[in-house]
Amino acid sequence: MTKSDIIKQLQELGFSKKASSDIIETLLEIIKSRLESGEDVLVSNFGKFCVREKASRRGRNPATGEDLQLEARKVVTFKASEKLRERINRS
């Protein structure tokens, strides 16, 4: 499912295309800004987005086989809620 698919589904609920697009864009901007500031984003009955620190580590260039050092970085993780996991596994 893409962002445009979500916008179309909102349109089916009676929102205009512009309102649907604005709602989705605003929601995603709020989530991105919270994650950028280091906060977790918890959506009840859906899941939790978190920013995690990854330490630097040794890696390898797959094209050349050359060893290299990968820098420390931050990554976004998602953990599904128990209710979402149950719903997915029902089928």
Secondary structure as UniProt FT lines:
FT   HELIX           3..12
FT   TURN            13..14
FT   HELIX           17..36
FT   TURN            37..38
FT   STRAND          41..43
FT   TURN            44..46
FT   STRAND          47..54
FT   STRAND          57..60
FT   TURN            62..64
FT   STRAND          67..70
FT   STRAND          73..80
FT   HELIX           82..90
//
